[in-house]
Each structure stands twice: as C-alpha cells, then as structure tokens.
Amino acid sequence: MEAIIAKIKAEIAAIEADIDKVANKTARARVRKATLNLEKLGKEYRKVSVK
C-alpha cells in the first residue's frame, strides 16, 4: 500500500511541475497522461484499502 501512495505522490508532483505551463502543448499532454495514471492508481488504492 505504501508503494501505491508513493506512486500517487510522484504523479501529483509531476502534475504540479507542468500544470502552470498552459502555453506548452507538451506540458499539457504530460499533465493529461499523469491524470490518467493517477486515476489508475486511485483505483488500485481503493482496492487495497478496502481489504
């Protein structure tokens, strides 16, 4: 479970690094990809936390 939390924190840090670069298309793509990964990690966390 701690590994999932570490991955979630890493994704959030990646989003925070690029979120203010709205004029940069590549940064916007990285944010979109990171949010999709964050969604997957959230689902993993939910499965693990319920047990």
ModelCIF file with pLDDT and N, C-alpha, C, O atoms, coordinates in Angstrom:
data_MODEL
#
_entry.id   MODEL 
#
_entity.id                         1 
_entity.type                       polymer 
_entity.pdbx_number_of_molecules   1 
#
_entity_poly.entity_id                      1 
_entity_poly.type                           'polypeptide(L)' 
_entity_poly.nstd_linkage                   no 
_entity_poly.nstd_monomer                   no 
_entity_poly.pdbx_seq_one_letter_code       MEAIIAKIKAEIAAIEADIDKVANKTARARVRKATLNLEKLGKEYRKVSVK 
_entity_poly.pdbx_seq_one_letter_code_can   MEAIIAKIKAEIAAIEADIDKVANKTARARVRKATLNLEKLGKEYRKVSVK 
_entity_poly.pdbx_strand_id                 A 
#
loop_
_entity_poly_seq.entity_id 
_entity_poly_seq.num 
_entity_poly_seq.mon_id 
_entity_poly_seq.hetero 
1 1  MET n 
1 2  GLU n 
1 3  ALA n 
1 4  ILE n 
1 5  ILE n 
1 6  ALA n 
1 7  LYS n 
1 8  ILE n 
1 9  LYS n 
1 10 ALA n 
1 11 GLU n 
1 12 ILE n 
1 13 ALA n 
1 14 ALA n 
1 15 ILE n 
1 16 GLU n 
1 17 ALA n 
1 18 ASP n 
1 19 ILE n 
1 20 ASP n 
1 21 LYS n 
1 22 VAL n 
1 23 ALA n 
1 24 ASN n 
1 25 LYS n 
1 26 THR n 
1 27 ALA n 
1 28 ARG n 
1 29 ALA n 
1 30 ARG n 
1 31 VAL n 
1 32 ARG n 
1 33 LYS n 
1 34 ALA n 
1 35 THR n 
1 36 LEU n 
1 37 ASN n 
1 38 LEU n 
1 39 GLU n 
1 40 LYS n 
1 41 LEU n 
1 42 GLY n 
1 43 LYS n 
1 44 GLU n 
1 45 TYR n 
1 46 ARG n 
1 47 LYS n 
1 48 VAL n 
1 49 SER n 
1 50 VAL n 
1 51 LYS n 
#
_struct_asym.id          A 
_struct_asym.entity_id   1 
#
loop_
_ma_qa_metric.id 
_ma_qa_metric.mode 
_ma_qa_metric.name 
_ma_qa_metric.software_group_id 
_ma_qa_metric.type 
1 global pLDDT . pLDDT 
2 local  pLDDT . pLDDT 
#
_ma_qa_metric_global.metric_id      1 
_ma_qa_metric_global.metric_value   93.43 
_ma_qa_metric_global.model_id       1 
_ma_qa_metric_global.ordinal_id     1 
#
loop_
_ma_qa_metric_local.label_asym_id 
_ma_qa_metric_local.label_comp_id 
_ma_qa_metric_local.label_seq_id 
_ma_qa_metric_local.metric_id 
_ma_qa_metric_local.metric_value 
_ma_qa_metric_local.model_id 
_ma_qa_metric_local.ordinal_id 
A MET 1  2 90.00 1 1  
A GLU 2  2 93.00 1 2  
A ALA 3  2 95.00 1 3  
A ILE 4  2 95.00 1 4  
A ILE 5  2 96.00 1 5  
A ALA 6  2 97.00 1 6  
A LYS 7  2 96.00 1 7  
A ILE 8  2 96.00 1 8  
A LYS 9  2 97.00 1 9  
A ALA 10 2 95.00 1 10 
A GLU 11 2 94.00 1 11 
A ILE 12 2 96.00 1 12 
A ALA 13 2 94.00 1 13 
A ALA 14 2 91.00 1 14 
A ILE 15 2 93.00 1 15 
A GLU 16 2 93.00 1 16 
A ALA 17 2 91.00 1 17 
A ASP 18 2 91.00 1 18 
A ILE 19 2 90.00 1 19 
A ASP 20 2 90.00 1 20 
A LYS 21 2 89.00 1 21 
A VAL 22 2 79.00 1 22 
A ALA 23 2 88.00 1 23 
A ASN 24 2 92.00 1 24 
A LYS 25 2 94.00 1 25 
A THR 26 2 94.00 1 26 
A ALA 27 2 93.00 1 27 
A ARG 28 2 93.00 1 28 
A ALA 29 2 94.00 1 29 
A ARG 30 2 94.00 1 30 
A VAL 31 2 93.00 1 31 
A ARG 32 2 94.00 1 32 
A LYS 33 2 95.00 1 33 
A ALA 34 2 94.00 1 34 
A THR 35 2 95.00 1 35 
A LEU 36 2 96.00 1 36 
A ASN 37 2 96.00 1 37 
A LEU 38 2 96.00 1 38 
A GLU 39 2 97.00 1 39 
A LYS 40 2 97.00 1 40 
A LEU 41 2 97.00 1 41 
A GLY 42 2 96.00 1 42 
A LYS 43 2 96.00 1 43 
A GLU 44 2 96.00 1 44 
A TYR 45 2 96.00 1 45 
A ARG 46 2 96.00 1 46 
A LYS 47 2 95.00 1 47 
A VAL 48 2 94.00 1 48 
A SER 49 2 93.00 1 49 
A VAL 50 2 90.00 1 50 
A LYS 51 2 80.00 1 51 
#
loop_
_atom_site.group_PDB 
_atom_site.id 
_atom_site.type_symbol 
_atom_site.label_atom_id 
_atom_site.label_alt_id 
_atom_site.label_comp_id 
_atom_site.label_asym_id 
_atom_site.label_entity_id 
_atom_site.label_seq_id 
_atom_site.pdbx_PDB_ins_code 
_atom_site.Cartn_x 
_atom_site.Cartn_y 
_atom_site.Cartn_z 
_atom_site.occupancy 
_atom_site.B_iso_or_equiv 
_atom_site.pdbx_formal_charge 
_atom_site.auth_seq_id 
_atom_site.auth_comp_id 
_atom_site.auth_asym_id 
_atom_site.auth_atom_id 
_atom_site.pdbx_PDB_model_num 
ATOM 1   N N  . MET A 1 1  ? 0.818   -1.184 0.000   1.00 90.00 ? 1  MET A N  1 
ATOM 2   C CA . MET A 1 1  ? 0.000   0.000  0.000   1.00 90.00 ? 1  MET A CA 1 
ATOM 3   C C  . MET A 1 1  ? 0.870   1.259  0.000   1.00 90.00 ? 1  MET A C  1 
ATOM 4   O O  . MET A 1 1  ? 0.532   2.256  -0.637  1.00 90.00 ? 1  MET A O  1 
ATOM 5   N N  . GLU A 1 2  ? 1.995   1.201  0.722   1.00 93.00 ? 2  GLU A N  1 
ATOM 6   C CA . GLU A 1 2  ? 2.881   2.358  0.770   1.00 93.00 ? 2  GLU A CA 1 
ATOM 7   C C  . GLU A 1 2  ? 3.502   2.632  -0.590  1.00 93.00 ? 2  GLU A C  1 
ATOM 8   O O  . GLU A 1 2  ? 3.800   3.781  -0.914  1.00 93.00 ? 2  GLU A O  1 
ATOM 9   N N  . ALA A 1 3  ? 3.699   1.593  -1.384  1.00 95.00 ? 3  ALA A N  1 
ATOM 10  C CA . ALA A 1 3  ? 4.243   1.771  -2.728  1.00 95.00 ? 3  ALA A CA 1 
ATOM 11  C C  . ALA A 1 3  ? 3.247   2.523  -3.609  1.00 95.00 ? 3  ALA A C  1 
ATOM 12  O O  . ALA A 1 3  ? 3.634   3.378  -4.407  1.00 95.00 ? 3  ALA A O  1 
ATOM 13  N N  . ILE A 1 4  ? 1.976   2.203  -3.462  1.00 95.00 ? 4  ILE A N  1 
ATOM 14  C CA . ILE A 1 4  ? 0.939   2.896  -4.237  1.00 95.00 ? 4  ILE A CA 1 
ATOM 15  C C  . ILE A 1 4  ? 0.883   4.364  -3.836  1.00 95.00 ? 4  ILE A C  1 
ATOM 16  O O  . ILE A 1 4  ? 0.752   5.240  -4.691  1.00 95.00 ? 4  ILE A O  1 
ATOM 17  N N  . ILE A 1 5  ? 0.980   4.633  -2.543  1.00 96.00 ? 5  ILE A N  1 
ATOM 18  C CA . ILE A 1 5  ? 0.951   6.013  -2.066  1.00 96.00 ? 5  ILE A CA 1 
ATOM 19  C C  . ILE A 1 5  ? 2.150   6.785  -2.610  1.00 96.00 ? 5  ILE A C  1 
ATOM 20  O O  . ILE A 1 5  ? 2.013   7.948  -2.989  1.00 96.00 ? 5  ILE A O  1 
ATOM 21  N N  . ALA A 1 6  ? 3.305   6.164  -2.653  1.00 97.00 ? 6  ALA A N  1 
ATOM 22  C CA . ALA A 1 6  ? 4.493   6.819  -3.199  1.00 97.00 ? 6  ALA A CA 1 
ATOM 23  C C  . ALA A 1 6  ? 4.310   7.129  -4.688  1.00 97.00 ? 6  ALA A C  1 
ATOM 24  O O  . ALA A 1 6  ? 4.726   8.186  -5.163  1.00 97.00 ? 6  ALA A O  1 
ATOM 25  N N  . LYS A 1 7  ? 3.688   6.206  -5.417  1.00 96.00 ? 7  LYS A N  1 
ATOM 26  C CA . LYS A 1 7  ? 3.428   6.438  -6.841  1.00 96.00 ? 7  LYS A CA 1 
ATOM 27  C C  . LYS A 1 7  ? 2.435   7.583  -7.037  1.00 96.00 ? 7  LYS A C  1 
ATOM 28  O O  . LYS A 1 7  ? 2.593   8.400  -7.945  1.00 96.00 ? 7  LYS A O  1 
ATOM 29  N N  . ILE A 1 8  ? 1.414   7.637  -6.185  1.00 96.00 ? 8  ILE A N  1 
ATOM 30  C CA . ILE A 1 8  ? 0.425   8.722  -6.260  1.00 96.00 ? 8  ILE A CA 1 
ATOM 31  C C  . ILE A 1 8  ? 1.106   10.066 -6.011  1.00 96.00 ? 8  ILE A C  1 
ATOM 32  O O  . ILE A 1 8  ? 0.855   11.032 -6.731  1.00 96.00 ? 8  ILE A O  1 
ATOM 33  N N  . LYS A 1 9  ? 1.963   10.131 -4.996  1.00 97.00 ? 9  LYS A N  1 
ATOM 34  C CA . LYS A 1 9  ? 2.670   11.369 -4.704  1.00 97.00 ? 9  LYS A CA 1 
ATOM 35  C C  . LYS A 1 9  ? 3.572   11.782 -5.863  1.00 97.00 ? 9  LYS A C  1 
ATOM 36  O O  . LYS A 1 9  ? 3.695   12.969 -6.163  1.00 97.00 ? 9  LYS A O  1 
ATOM 37  N N  . ALA A 1 10 ? 4.202   10.808 -6.515  1.00 95.00 ? 10 ALA A N  1 
ATOM 38  C CA . ALA A 1 10 ? 5.066   11.107 -7.658  1.00 95.00 ? 10 ALA A CA 1 
ATOM 39  C C  . ALA A 1 10 ? 4.255   11.663 -8.825  1.00 95.00 ? 10 ALA A C  1 
ATOM 40  O O  . ALA A 1 10 ? 4.693   12.602 -9.490  1.00 95.00 ? 10 ALA A O  1 
ATOM 41  N N  . GLU A 1 11 ? 3.085   11.096 -9.078  1.00 94.00 ? 11 GLU A N  1 
ATOM 42  C CA . GLU A 1 11 ? 2.230   11.594 -10.157 1.00 94.00 ? 11 GLU A CA 1 
ATOM 43  C C  . GLU A 1 11 ? 1.749   13.013 -9.857  1.00 94.00 ? 11 GLU A C  1 
ATOM 44  O O  . GLU A 1 11 ? 1.701   13.858 -10.751 1.00 94.00 ? 11 GLU A O  1 
ATOM 45  N N  . ILE A 1 12 ? 1.397   13.269 -8.604  1.00 96.00 ? 12 ILE A N  1 
ATOM 46  C CA . ILE A 1 12 ? 0.949   14.606 -8.224  1.00 96.00 ? 12 ILE A CA 1 
ATOM 47  C C  . ILE A 1 12 ? 2.091   15.611 -8.403  1.00 96.00 ? 12 ILE A C  1 
ATOM 48  O O  . ILE A 1 12 ? 1.866   16.731 -8.861  1.00 96.00 ? 12 ILE A O  1 
ATOM 49  N N  . ALA A 1 13 ? 3.302   15.215 -8.046  1.00 94.00 ? 13 ALA A N  1 
ATOM 50  C CA . ALA A 1 13 ? 4.455   16.096 -8.231  1.00 94.00 ? 13 ALA A CA 1 
ATOM 51  C C  . ALA A 1 13 ? 4.685   16.381 -9.719  1.00 94.00 ? 13 ALA A C  1 
ATOM 52  O O  . ALA A 1 13 ? 5.025   17.503 -10.094 1.00 94.00 ? 13 ALA A O  1 
ATOM 53  N N  . ALA A 1 14 ? 4.499   15.370 -10.554 1.00 91.00 ? 14 ALA A N  1 
ATOM 54  C CA . ALA A 1 14 ? 4.656   15.562 -11.996 1.00 91.00 ? 14 ALA A CA 1 
ATOM 55  C C  . ALA A 1 14 ? 3.602   16.521 -12.532 1.00 91.00 ? 14 ALA A C  1 
ATOM 56  O O  . ALA A 1 14 ? 3.892   17.359 -13.386 1.00 91.00 ? 14 ALA A O  1 
ATOM 57  N N  . ILE A 1 15 ? 2.394   16.397 -12.035 1.00 93.00 ? 15 ILE A N  1 
ATOM 58  C CA . ILE A 1 15 ? 1.323   17.302 -12.461 1.00 93.00 ? 15 ILE A CA 1 
ATOM 59  C C  . ILE A 1 15 ? 1.629   18.725 -12.005 1.00 93.00 ? 15 ILE A C  1 
ATOM 60  O O  . ILE A 1 15 ? 1.474   19.670 -12.779 1.00 93.00 ? 15 ILE A O  1 
ATOM 61  N N  . GLU A 1 16 ? 2.064   18.884 -10.756 1.00 93.00 ? 16 GLU A N  1 
ATOM 62  C CA . GLU A 1 16 ? 2.370   20.213 -10.236 1.00 93.00 ? 16 GLU A CA 1 
ATOM 63  C C  . GLU A 1 16 ? 3.490   20.888 -11.021 1.00 93.00 ? 16 GLU A C  1 
ATOM 64  O O  . GLU A 1 16 ? 3.494   22.109 -11.173 1.00 93.00 ? 16 GLU A O  1 
ATOM 65  N N  . ALA A 1 17 ? 4.435   20.103 -11.518 1.00 91.00 ? 17 ALA A N  1 
ATOM 66  C CA . ALA A 1 17 ? 5.561   20.669 -12.259 1.00 91.00 ? 17 ALA A CA 1 
ATOM 67  C C  . ALA A 1 17 ? 5.114   21.256 -13.595 1.00 91.00 ? 17 ALA A C  1 
ATOM 68  O O  . ALA A 1 17 ? 5.705   22.227 -14.068 1.00 91.00 ? 17 ALA A O  1 
ATOM 69  N N  . ASP A 1 18 ? 4.087   20.688 -14.203 1.00 91.00 ? 18 ASP A N  1 
ATOM 70  C CA . ASP A 1 18 ? 3.670   21.112 -15.542 1.00 91.00 ? 18 ASP A CA 1 
ATOM 71  C C  . ASP A 1 18 ? 2.352   21.867 -15.591 1.00 91.00 ? 18 ASP A C  1 
ATOM 72  O O  . ASP A 1 18 ? 1.997   22.397 -16.644 1.00 91.00 ? 18 ASP A O  1 
ATOM 73  N N  . ILE A 1 19 ? 1.632   21.933 -14.513 1.00 90.00 ? 19 ILE A N  1 
ATOM 74  C CA . ILE A 1 19 ? 0.269   22.470 -14.554 1.00 90.00 ? 19 ILE A CA 1 
ATOM 75  C C  . ILE A 1 19 ? 0.237   23.956 -14.927 1.00 90.00 ? 19 ILE A C  1 
ATOM 76  O O  . ILE A 1 19 ? -0.739  24.410 -15.524 1.00 90.00 ? 19 ILE A O  1 
ATOM 77  N N  . ASP A 1 20 ? 1.264   24.710 -14.594 1.00 90.00 ? 20 ASP A N  1 
ATOM 78  C CA . ASP A 1 20 ? 1.273   26.146 -14.886 1.00 90.00 ? 20 ASP A CA 1 
ATOM 79  C C  . ASP A 1 20 ? 1.749   26.471 -16.295 1.00 90.00 ? 20 ASP A C  1 
ATOM 80  O O  . ASP A 1 20 ? 1.695   27.630 -16.706 1.00 90.00 ? 20 ASP A O  1 
ATOM 81  N N  . LYS A 1 21 ? 2.209   25.485 -17.034 1.00 89.00 ? 21 LYS A N  1 
ATOM 82  C CA . LYS A 1 21 ? 2.735   25.698 -18.380 1.00 89.00 ? 21 LYS A CA 1 
ATOM 83  C C  . LYS A 1 21 ? 1.635   25.477 -19.418 1.00 89.00 ? 21 LYS A C  1 
ATOM 84  O O  . LYS A 1 21 ? 1.751   24.603 -20.276 1.00 89.00 ? 21 LYS A O  1 
ATOM 85  N N  . VAL A 1 22 ? 0.577   26.266 -19.335 1.00 79.00 ? 22 VAL A N  1 
ATOM 86  C CA . VAL A 1 22 ? -0.584  26.051 -20.197 1.00 79.00 ? 22 VAL A CA 1 
ATOM 87  C C  . VAL A 1 22 ? -0.296  26.383 -21.656 1.00 79.00 ? 22 VAL A C  1 
ATOM 88  O O  . VAL A 1 22 ? -1.004  25.903 -22.541 1.00 79.00 ? 22 VAL A O  1 
ATOM 89  N N  . ALA A 1 23 ? 0.719   27.186 -21.928 1.00 88.00 ? 23 ALA A N  1 
ATOM 90  C CA . ALA A 1 23 ? 1.037   27.540 -23.312 1.00 88.00 ? 23 ALA A CA 1 
ATOM 91  C C  . ALA A 1 23 ? 1.845   26.446 -24.010 1.00 88.00 ? 23 ALA A C  1 
ATOM 92  O O  . ALA A 1 23 ? 1.981   26.457 -25.234 1.00 88.00 ? 23 ALA A O  1 
ATOM 93  N N  . ASN A 1 24 ? 2.371   25.520 -23.246 1.00 92.00 ? 24 ASN A N  1 
ATOM 94  C CA . ASN A 1 24 ? 3.231   24.470 -23.785 1.00 92.00 ? 24 ASN A CA 1 
ATOM 95  C C  . ASN A 1 24 ? 2.400   23.212 -24.053 1.00 92.00 ? 24 ASN A C  1 
ATOM 96  O O  . ASN A 1 24 ? 1.876   22.600 -23.122 1.00 92.00 ? 24 ASN A O  1 
ATOM 97  N N  . LYS A 1 25 ? 2.284   22.832 -25.316 1.00 94.00 ? 25 LYS A N  1 
ATOM 98  C CA . LYS A 1 25 ? 1.463   21.663 -25.680 1.00 94.00 ? 25 LYS A CA 1 
ATOM 99  C C  . LYS A 1 25 ? 2.005   20.375 -25.072 1.00 94.00 ? 25 LYS A C  1 
ATOM 100 O O  . LYS A 1 25 ? 1.233   19.516 -24.644 1.00 94.00 ? 25 LYS A O  1 
ATOM 101 N N  . THR A 1 26 ? 3.323   20.239 -25.033 1.00 94.00 ? 26 THR A N  1 
ATOM 102 C CA . THR A 1 26 ? 3.925   19.025 -24.482 1.00 94.00 ? 26 THR A CA 1 
ATOM 103 C C  . THR A 1 26 ? 3.626   18.906 -22.994 1.00 94.00 ? 26 THR A C  1 
ATOM 104 O O  . THR A 1 26 ? 3.341   17.816 -22.498 1.00 94.00 ? 26 THR A O  1 
ATOM 105 N N  . ALA A 1 27 ? 3.690   20.019 -22.289 1.00 93.00 ? 27 ALA A N  1 
ATOM 106 C CA . ALA A 1 27 ? 3.393   20.007 -20.853 1.00 93.00 ? 27 ALA A CA 1 
ATOM 107 C C  . ALA A 1 27 ? 1.939   19.629 -20.614 1.00 93.00 ? 27 ALA A C  1 
ATOM 108 O O  . ALA A 1 27 ? 1.629   18.874 -19.692 1.00 93.00 ? 27 ALA A O  1 
ATOM 109 N N  . ARG A 1 28 ? 1.047   20.159 -21.451 1.00 93.00 ? 28 ARG A N  1 
ATOM 110 C CA . ARG A 1 28 ? -0.376  19.799 -21.303 1.00 93.00 ? 28 ARG A CA 1 
ATOM 111 C C  . ARG A 1 28 ? -0.589  18.313 -21.534 1.00 93.00 ? 28 ARG A C  1 
ATOM 112 O O  . ARG A 1 28 ? -1.394  17.687 -20.844 1.00 93.00 ? 28 ARG A O  1 
ATOM 113 N N  . ALA A 1 29 ? 0.119   17.745 -22.492 1.00 94.00 ? 29 ALA A N  1 
ATOM 114 C CA . ALA A 1 29 ? -0.001  16.303 -22.759 1.00 94.00 ? 29 ALA A CA 1 
ATOM 115 C C  . ALA A 1 29 ? 0.517   15.496 -21.577 1.00 94.00 ? 29 ALA A C  1 
ATOM 116 O O  . ALA A 1 29 ? -0.072  14.479 -21.211 1.00 94.00 ? 29 ALA A O  1 
ATOM 117 N N  . ARG A 1 30 ? 1.618   15.945 -20.979 1.00 94.00 ? 30 ARG A N  1 
ATOM 118 C CA . ARG A 1 30 ? 2.152   15.237 -19.806 1.00 94.00 ? 30 ARG A CA 1 
ATOM 119 C C  . ARG A 1 30 ? 1.165   15.291 -18.643 1.00 94.00 ? 30 ARG A C  1 
ATOM 120 O O  . ARG A 1 30 ? 1.012   14.311 -17.914 1.00 94.00 ? 30 ARG A O  1 
ATOM 121 N N  . VAL A 1 31 ? 0.503   16.416 -18.469 1.00 93.00 ? 31 VAL A N  1 
ATOM 122 C CA . VAL A 1 31 ? -0.491  16.536 -17.391 1.00 93.00 ? 31 VAL A CA 1 
ATOM 123 C C  . VAL A 1 31 ? -1.657  15.591 -17.648 1.00 93.00 ? 31 VAL A C  1 
ATOM 124 O O  . VAL A 1 31 ? -2.122  14.915 -16.730 1.00 93.00 ? 31 VAL A O  1 
ATOM 125 N N  . ARG A 1 32 ? -2.130  15.541 -18.884 1.00 94.00 ? 32 ARG A N  1 
ATOM 126 C CA . ARG A 1 32 ? -3.248  14.627 -19.203 1.00 94.00 ? 32 ARG A CA 1 
ATOM 127 C C  . ARG A 1 32 ? -2.851  13.183 -18.947 1.00 94.00 ? 32 ARG A C  1 
ATOM 128 O O  . ARG A 1 32 ? -3.630  12.418 -18.378 1.00 94.00 ? 32 ARG A O  1 
ATOM 129 N N  . LYS A 1 33 ? -1.648  12.802 -19.360 1.00 95.00 ? 33 LYS A N  1 
ATOM 130 C CA . LYS A 1 33 ? -1.179  11.430 -19.153 1.00 95.00 ? 33 LYS A CA 1 
ATOM 131 C C  . LYS A 1 33 ? -1.045  11.131 -17.659 1.00 95.00 ? 33 LYS A C  1 
ATOM 132 O O  . LYS A 1 33 ? -1.412  10.049 -17.200 1.00 95.00 ? 33 LYS A O  1 
ATOM 133 N N  . ALA A 1 34 ? -0.518  12.093 -16.911 1.00 94.00 ? 34 ALA A N  1 
ATOM 134 C CA . ALA A 1 34 ? -0.341  11.887 -15.472 1.00 94.00 ? 34 ALA A CA 1 
ATOM 135 C C  . ALA A 1 34 ? -1.685  11.755 -14.764 1.00 94.00 ? 34 ALA A C  1 
ATOM 136 O O  . ALA A 1 34 ? -1.811  10.980 -13.816 1.00 94.00 ? 34 ALA A O  1 
ATOM 137 N N  . THR A 1 35 ? -2.696  12.507 -15.216 1.00 95.00 ? 35 THR A N  1 
ATOM 138 C CA . THR A 1 35 ? -4.004  12.385 -14.570 1.00 95.00 ? 35 THR A CA 1 
ATOM 139 C C  . THR A 1 35 ? -4.639  11.029 -14.864 1.00 95.00 ? 35 THR A C  1 
ATOM 140 O O  . THR A 1 35 ? -5.348  10.478 -14.021 1.00 95.00 ? 35 THR A O  1 
ATOM 141 N N  . LEU A 1 36 ? -4.388  10.494 -16.050 1.00 96.00 ? 36 LEU A N  1 
ATOM 142 C CA . LEU A 1 36 ? -4.888  9.151  -16.355 1.00 96.00 ? 36 LEU A CA 1 
ATOM 143 C C  . LEU A 1 36 ? -4.202  8.111  -15.480 1.00 96.00 ? 36 LEU A C  1 
ATOM 144 O O  . LEU A 1 36 ? -4.848  7.190  -14.980 1.00 96.00 ? 36 LEU A O  1 
ATOM 145 N N  . ASN A 1 37 ? -2.887  8.260  -15.293 1.00 96.00 ? 37 ASN A N  1 
ATOM 146 C CA . ASN A 1 37 ? -2.157  7.353  -14.410 1.00 96.00 ? 37 ASN A CA 1 
ATOM 147 C C  . ASN A 1 37 ? -2.635  7.501  -12.972 1.00 96.00 ? 37 ASN A C  1 
ATOM 148 O O  . ASN A 1 37 ? -2.730  6.520  -12.236 1.00 96.00 ? 37 ASN A O  1 
ATOM 149 N N  . LEU A 1 38 ? -2.935  8.734  -12.580 1.00 96.00 ? 38 LEU A N  1 
ATOM 150 C CA . LEU A 1 38 ? -3.434  8.985  -11.226 1.00 96.00 ? 38 LEU A CA 1 
ATOM 151 C C  . LEU A 1 38 ? -4.779  8.296  -11.010 1.00 96.00 ? 38 LEU A C  1 
ATOM 152 O O  . LEU A 1 38 ? -5.049  7.775  -9.927  1.00 96.00 ? 38 LEU A O  1 
ATOM 153 N N  . GLU A 1 39 ? -5.610  8.295  -12.031 1.00 97.00 ? 39 GLU A N  1 
ATOM 154 C CA . GLU A 1 39 ? -6.897  7.605  -11.946 1.00 97.00 ? 39 GLU A CA 1 
ATOM 155 C C  . GLU A 1 39 ? -6.695  6.105  -11.716 1.00 97.00 ? 39 GLU A C  1 
ATOM 156 O O  . GLU A 1 39 ? -7.359  5.503  -10.873 1.00 97.00 ? 39 GLU A O  1 
ATOM 157 N N  . LYS A 1 40 ? -5.780  5.517  -12.466 1.00 97.00 ? 40 LYS A N  1 
ATOM 158 C CA . LYS A 1 40 ? -5.499  4.084  -12.312 1.00 97.00 ? 40 LYS A CA 1 
ATOM 159 C C  . LYS A 1 40 ? -4.962  3.783  -10.925 1.00 97.00 ? 40 LYS A C  1 
ATOM 160 O O  . LYS A 1 40 ? -5.351  2.795  -10.302 1.00 97.00 ? 40 LYS A O  1 
ATOM 161 N N  . LEU A 1 41 ? -4.064  4.638  -10.439 1.00 97.00 ? 41 LEU A N  1 
ATOM 162 C CA . LEU A 1 41 ? -3.508  4.437  -9.105  1.00 97.00 ? 41 LEU A CA 1 
ATOM 163 C C  . LEU A 1 41 ? -4.585  4.596  -8.038  1.00 97.00 ? 41 LEU A C  1 
ATOM 164 O O  . LEU A 1 41 ? -4.566  3.892  -7.027  1.00 97.00 ? 41 LEU A O  1 
ATOM 165 N N  . GLY A 1 42 ? -5.512  5.502  -8.251  1.00 96.00 ? 42 GLY A N  1 
ATOM 166 C CA . GLY A 1 42 ? -6.611  5.679  -7.308  1.00 96.00 ? 42 GLY A CA 1 
ATOM 167 C C  . GLY A 1 42 ? -7.476  4.432  -7.203  1.00 96.00 ? 42 GLY A C  1 
ATOM 168 O O  . GLY A 1 42 ? -7.921  4.053  -6.119  1.00 96.00 ? 42 GLY A O  1 
ATOM 169 N N  . LYS A 1 43 ? -7.705  3.804  -8.346  1.00 96.00 ? 43 LYS A N  1 
ATOM 170 C CA . LYS A 1 43 ? -8.488  2.563  -8.343  1.00 96.00 ? 43 LYS A CA 1 
ATOM 171 C C  . LYS A 1 43 ? -7.734  1.453  -7.629  1.00 96.00 ? 43 LYS A C  1 
ATOM 172 O O  . LYS A 1 43 ? -8.334  0.674  -6.889  1.00 96.00 ? 43 LYS A O  1 
ATOM 173 N N  . GLU A 1 44 ? -6.409  1.372  -7.847  1.00 96.00 ? 44 GLU A N  1 
ATOM 174 C CA . GLU A 1 44 ? -5.591  0.368  -7.146  1.00 96.00 ? 44 GLU A CA 1 
ATOM 175 C C  . GLU A 1 44 ? -5.643  0.614  -5.648  1.00 96.00 ? 44 GLU A C  1 
ATOM 176 O O  . GLU A 1 44 ? -5.813  -0.318 -4.862  1.00 96.00 ? 44 GLU A O  1 
ATOM 177 N N  . TYR A 1 45 ? -5.497  1.875  -5.260  1.00 96.00 ? 45 TYR A N  1 
ATOM 178 C CA . TYR A 1 45 ? -5.508  2.216  -3.837  1.00 96.00 ? 45 TYR A CA 1 
ATOM 179 C C  . TYR A 1 45 ? -6.838  1.833  -3.207  1.00 96.00 ? 45 TYR A C  1 
ATOM 180 O O  . TYR A 1 45 ? -6.875  1.287  -2.104  1.00 96.00 ? 45 TYR A O  1 
ATOM 181 N N  . ARG A 1 46 ? -7.913  2.115  -3.898  1.00 96.00 ? 46 ARG A N  1 
ATOM 182 C CA . ARG A 1 46 ? -9.243  1.784  -3.369  1.00 96.00 ? 46 ARG A CA 1 
ATOM 183 C C  . ARG A 1 46 ? -9.377  0.279  -3.142  1.00 96.00 ? 46 ARG A C  1 
ATOM 184 O O  . ARG A 1 46 ? -9.911  -0.148 -2.119  1.00 96.00 ? 46 ARG A O  1 
ATOM 185 N N  . LYS A 1 47 ? -8.896  -0.524 -4.091  1.00 95.00 ? 47 LYS A N  1 
ATOM 186 C CA . LYS A 1 47 ? -8.980  -1.973 -3.951  1.00 95.00 ? 47 LYS A CA 1 
ATOM 187 C C  . LYS A 1 47 ? -8.190  -2.450 -2.728  1.00 95.00 ? 47 LYS A C  1 
ATOM 188 O O  . LYS A 1 47 ? -8.656  -3.297 -1.966  1.00 95.00 ? 47 LYS A O  1 
ATOM 189 N N  . VAL A 1 48 ? -6.989  -1.894 -2.555  1.00 94.00 ? 48 VAL A N  1 
ATOM 190 C CA . VAL A 1 48 ? -6.129  -2.321 -1.462  1.00 94.00 ? 48 VAL A CA 1 
ATOM 191 C C  . VAL A 1 48 ? -6.653  -1.831 -0.119  1.00 94.00 ? 48 VAL A C  1 
ATOM 192 O O  . VAL A 1 48 ? -6.565  -2.549 0.877   1.00 94.00 ? 48 VAL A O  1 
ATOM 193 N N  . SER A 1 49 ? -7.193  -0.629 -0.080  1.00 93.00 ? 49 SER A N  1 
ATOM 194 C CA . SER A 1 49 ? -7.621  -0.059 1.187   1.00 93.00 ? 49 SER A CA 1 
ATOM 195 C C  . SER A 1 49 ? -8.889  -0.703 1.722   1.00 93.00 ? 49 SER A C  1 
ATOM 196 O O  . SER A 1 49 ? -9.137  -0.654 2.926   1.00 93.00 ? 49 SER A O  1 
ATOM 197 N N  . VAL A 1 50 ? -9.693  -1.301 0.863   1.00 90.00 ? 50 VAL A N  1 
ATOM 198 C CA . VAL A 1 50 ? -10.934 -1.927 1.298   1.00 90.00 ? 50 VAL A CA 1 
ATOM 199 C C  . VAL A 1 50 ? -10.668 -3.244 2.017   1.00 90.00 ? 50 VAL A C  1 
ATOM 200 O O  . VAL A 1 50 ? -11.426 -3.648 2.899   1.00 90.00 ? 50 VAL A O  1 
ATOM 201 N N  . LYS A 1 51 ? -9.587  -3.902 1.629   1.00 80.00 ? 51 LYS A N  1 
ATOM 202 C CA . LYS A 1 51 ? -9.286  -5.216 2.223   1.00 80.00 ? 51 LYS A CA 1 
ATOM 203 C C  . LYS A 1 51 ? -8.956  -5.144 3.662   1.00 80.00 ? 51 LYS A C  1 
ATOM 204 O O  . LYS A 1 51 ? -8.684  -6.170 4.284   1.00 80.00 ? 51 LYS A O  1 
#
